[in-house]
């Protein structure tokens, strides 16, 4: 019994009993109770664990943009050929393309020639000499809804012909289209004073449709009974 008790104590202490030492090889001995067998891990790759500092890391090459030097030169030469043939639209496209190449000097020359092409392609400024020239140009600008530019040319025309009722009428329409009922009223009042027929024209003119409810203008366009152009 004493011998058996010692064997139990030996097992509790994690030591193999005498029977185990005699009948089993060391490879088949049971692991001590309460302990797990350590799992063998593969050796770590030190290069993957230790990262180099950011300053030492190689910078990835940026993708190449634009043209190569050869492509830039080719585009510039073709653009110059078209420029000399006065084919400015196509030349401008190639000059702008050549500005994207690596040769800065060539890109600078291409940019200058591109600006020249754009000036050649722009419509010539009209030569306006008389009040009617400015008036006709202003009407074109009104139709294109370039109202500020139209008003500027009508003002120029008024300096040349201050008593022209159709200029005041056109200015009134320009103010109405810009949503300025007071300005339209003042201009139209002068136009009617100079030529009473303008009252009838304004009542049926779509340019004034948006401001007809403005009280001074509505009163100005109201036709009384017995009204006649001579009475006004």
Backbone torsions as a table, in degrees:
resi	resn	phi	psi	omega
1	UNK	NA	-39.1	178.2
2	UNK	-65.3	-39.9	179.1
3	UNK	-64.8	-40.0	179.9
4	UNK	-67.5	-38.8	178.0
5	UNK	-61.7	-40.1	178.3
6	UNK	-63.6	-36.0	179.8
7	UNK	-64.1	-40.0	178.2
8	UNK	-64.0	-43.6	179.3
9	UNK	-62.8	-39.0	178.4
10	UNK	-61.9	-40.1	179.5
11	UNK	-66.8	-41.6	178.4
12	UNK	-63.6	-33.8	179.3
13	UNK	-77.7	-4.0	178.3
14	UNK	88.6	8.9	179.8
15	UNK	-101.3	143.8	-179.5
16	UNK	-67.9	145.6	177.9
17	UNK	-74.3	170.7	-179.8
18	UNK	-65.2	-33.9	178.8
19	UNK	-65.6	-39.3	-180.0
20	UNK	-68.5	-35.6	-179.3
21	UNK	-68.8	-29.2	-178.0
22	UNK	-83.8	-40.8	-169.9
23	UNK	-100.4	-9.9	-176.5
24	UNK	-123.1	147.2	177.7
25	UNK	-79.8	159.6	-179.2
26	UNK	-59.4	-29.0	-176.8
27	UNK	-71.2	-23.2	-176.0
28	UNK	-102.7	7.0	179.7
29	UNK	-66.7	140.8	-179.2
30	UNK	-72.8	146.4	178.4
31	UNK	-71.0	148.9	178.9
32	UNK	-58.8	142.7	-179.5
33	UNK	-67.4	145.7	178.3
34	UNK	84.2	0.1	179.0
35	UNK	-124.8	140.3	177.8
36	UNK	-100.0	146.3	180.0
37	UNK	-70.1	127.1	-179.3
38	UNK	-62.8	137.2	179.5
39	UNK	-88.3	126.2	-179.8
40	UNK	-74.5	125.6	179.1
41	UNK	-99.8	148.5	176.8
42	UNK	-66.7	148.9	179.5
43	UNK	-60.5	135.4	-179.1
44	UNK	-76.1	147.0	176.0
45	UNK	-85.0	107.9	-175.6
46	UNK	-60.6	-30.7	-178.3
47	UNK	-67.1	-30.1	-179.3
48	UNK	-83.9	-18.0	-178.4
49	UNK	-88.9	-44.4	-177.5
50	UNK	-92.3	110.1	-179.2
51	UNK	-89.3	138.7	177.5
52	UNK	-68.9	156.6	177.3
53	UNK	-60.7	155.3	-176.1
54	UNK	-58.6	-35.2	-178.1
55	UNK	-68.4	-23.2	-177.4
56	UNK	-92.7	-8.7	-179.1
57	UNK	-75.2	139.8	179.0
58	UNK	-69.9	136.4	178.8
59	UNK	-79.0	125.3	179.1
60	UNK	-64.5	142.9	-177.7
61	UNK	-68.8	129.5	179.9
62	UNK	-72.8	144.7	178.5
63	UNK	-63.8	138.9	-176.3
64	UNK	-73.2	131.1	179.4
65	UNK	-116.5	161.5	178.0
66	UNK	76.3	-152.9	-175.8
67	UNK	-102.2	159.4	168.3
68	UNK	-79.1	168.7	179.8
69	UNK	-61.2	-38.0	-179.9
70	UNK	-67.9	-41.9	179.0
71	UNK	-66.9	-37.5	178.6
72	UNK	-63.3	-45.5	179.7
73	UNK	-63.5	-40.7	-179.7
74	UNK	-64.2	-42.9	179.1
75	UNK	-65.2	-39.7	-179.9
76	UNK	-66.5	-43.9	-179.8
77	UNK	-63.1	-42.4	179.1
78	UNK	-66.8	-37.9	178.2
79	UNK	-64.1	-40.0	178.7
80	UNK	-64.9	-37.7	178.3
81	UNK	-63.1	-43.6	178.8
82	UNK	-69.1	-35.2	179.0
83	UNK	-63.0	-43.4	179.5
84	UNK	-69.2	-25.0	176.3
85	UNK	-87.2	5.6	179.0
86	UNK	62.1	29.2	172.8
87	UNK	-97.6	75.4	-166.3
88	UNK	-72.1	-31.3	-177.4
89	UNK	-64.7	-50.4	179.4
90	UNK	-69.4	-37.0	178.2
91	UNK	-62.2	-40.0	179.7
92	UNK	-61.8	-40.3	178.7
93	UNK	-60.4	-43.7	-178.2
94	UNK	-73.6	-35.1	176.6
95	UNK	-62.7	-43.6	178.6
96	UNK	-65.1	-33.0	176.8
97	UNK	-68.0	-38.0	-179.0
98	UNK	-68.8	-20.5	178.4
99	UNK	-69.7	-12.0	-177.3
100	UNK	-91.7	2.0	-178.2
101	UNK	-84.3	173.3	-175.3
102	UNK	-77.4	-21.6	-179.0
103	UNK	-78.5	106.7	-174.9
104	UNK	-67.3	-37.9	179.6
105	UNK	-63.3	-45.4	178.9
106	UNK	-64.9	-38.5	178.9
107	UNK	-64.6	-37.0	178.8
108	UNK	-65.2	-45.4	178.3
109	UNK	-64.0	-37.9	179.4
110	UNK	-64.6	-38.7	179.1
111	UNK	-65.1	-41.0	179.1
112	UNK	-62.9	-45.5	-180.0
113	UNK	-67.7	-31.0	176.4
114	UNK	-63.8	-41.5	178.1
115	UNK	-64.8	-37.0	177.7
116	UNK	-64.9	-41.5	179.0
117	UNK	-61.4	-41.2	-178.9
118	UNK	-65.9	-36.2	176.4
119	UNK	-67.7	-38.4	178.8
120	UNK	-67.7	-30.8	-178.5
121	UNK	-81.4	-20.7	-178.7
122	UNK	-69.0	141.2	179.3
123	UNK	-65.0	143.0	-179.7
124	UNK	-65.7	145.2	177.6
125	UNK	-68.9	135.9	-178.0
126	UNK	-67.4	145.1	177.8
127	UNK	-93.6	99.9	-176.0
128	UNK	-103.5	117.6	-175.4
129	UNK	-112.7	-37.5	-175.2
130	UNK	-107.0	170.5	177.5
131	UNK	-62.8	-37.9	179.5
132	UNK	-68.5	-32.8	175.7
133	UNK	-61.1	-46.3	179.6
134	UNK	-66.8	-37.9	179.5
135	UNK	-64.3	-47.5	-179.0
136	UNK	-63.2	-39.6	178.3
137	UNK	-66.9	-37.7	179.4
138	UNK	-64.4	-38.7	177.7
139	UNK	-62.5	-39.6	176.4
140	UNK	-61.8	-42.1	178.8
141	UNK	-66.7	-35.7	177.7
142	UNK	-64.9	-42.4	179.0
143	UNK	-63.9	-30.6	177.5
144	UNK	-87.3	3.1	-178.4
145	UNK	59.8	31.9	170.6
146	UNK	-97.7	72.6	-164.5
147	UNK	-72.4	-37.7	179.4
148	UNK	-64.1	-41.6	178.7
149	UNK	-65.8	-38.5	177.6
150	UNK	-61.7	-43.9	-179.9
151	UNK	-63.2	-37.7	179.3
152	UNK	-61.8	-43.4	-178.8
153	UNK	-72.9	-30.7	175.9
154	UNK	-68.5	-36.7	175.9
155	UNK	-64.5	-40.7	176.5
156	UNK	-61.3	-40.8	179.6
157	UNK	-65.1	-37.4	-179.8
158	UNK	-65.6	-32.3	176.4
159	UNK	-64.0	-30.6	180.0
160	UNK	-86.1	-30.7	-178.0
161	UNK	-138.3	77.7	-173.0
162	UNK	-68.7	-11.7	-178.8
163	UNK	-108.7	13.8	-178.3
164	UNK	-84.0	109.2	-175.5
165	UNK	-65.2	-32.4	-177.5
166	UNK	-68.5	-23.3	176.4
167	UNK	-72.1	-41.6	176.1
168	UNK	-65.2	-38.8	178.9
169	UNK	-63.0	-44.6	179.6
170	UNK	-64.5	-38.2	177.0
171	UNK	-65.2	-38.2	177.1
172	UNK	-62.2	-42.8	178.4
173	UNK	-64.6	-37.6	178.6
174	UNK	-64.4	-42.2	178.0
175	UNK	-65.1	-39.8	179.2
176	UNK	-62.7	-42.9	-179.6
177	UNK	-66.9	-24.2	177.6
178	UNK	-89.4	3.4	177.9
179	UNK	76.7	30.8	179.6
180	UNK	-115.3	85.8	-174.9
181	UNK	-65.7	-34.7	-179.6
182	UNK	-66.5	-44.6	177.3
183	UNK	-62.8	-39.8	177.6
184	UNK	-63.8	-41.9	179.9
185	UNK	-60.6	-46.7	-177.2
186	UNK	-64.3	-42.6	-179.7
187	UNK	-68.8	-40.9	-177.6
188	UNK	-70.3	-33.0	177.3
189	UNK	-60.5	-43.8	177.7
190	UNK	-65.7	-41.5	179.9
191	UNK	-62.0	-39.0	179.3
192	UNK	-71.4	-37.1	177.2
193	UNK	-61.7	-40.6	179.4
194	UNK	-75.5	-33.0	-178.8
195	UNK	-148.8	101.3	-176.6
196	UNK	-57.7	-24.8	-179.9
197	UNK	-61.7	-19.8	-179.9
198	UNK	-65.0	-21.9	177.0
199	UNK	-64.0	-45.4	179.2
200	UNK	-65.7	-42.5	180.0
201	UNK	-60.6	-42.2	-176.0
202	UNK	-67.7	-34.7	-178.4
203	UNK	-64.2	-30.3	179.5
204	UNK	-104.1	9.0	-176.5
205	UNK	-90.3	123.8	-179.0
206	UNK	-64.1	-22.7	179.5
207	UNK	-63.5	-25.4	-178.5
208	UNK	-99.3	1.5	-173.9
209	UNK	-60.1	-33.6	-175.9
210	UNK	-76.4	-10.7	-176.4
211	UNK	-126.9	15.2	-177.1
212	UNK	-65.1	-22.1	179.8
213	UNK	-83.8	-2.9	176.6
214	UNK	-68.1	119.8	-169.8
215	UNK	-52.3	-50.3	-179.8
216	UNK	-60.3	-38.2	-180.0
217	UNK	-70.8	-41.1	178.3
218	UNK	-61.2	-39.1	177.6
219	UNK	-67.6	-37.9	180.0
220	UNK	-64.2	-36.4	-176.2
221	UNK	-89.4	-4.5	179.6
222	UNK	-70.2	131.6	180.0
223	UNK	-102.1	118.3	177.6
224	UNK	-78.1	161.8	176.0
225	UNK	-66.4	140.3	179.8
226	UNK	78.1	7.0	180.0
227	UNK	-71.0	141.8	176.1
228	UNK	-143.8	153.5	-179.7
229	UNK	-53.9	-37.0	-178.3
230	UNK	-68.1	-34.0	-178.7
231	UNK	-68.4	-27.6	178.4
232	UNK	-83.8	NA	NA
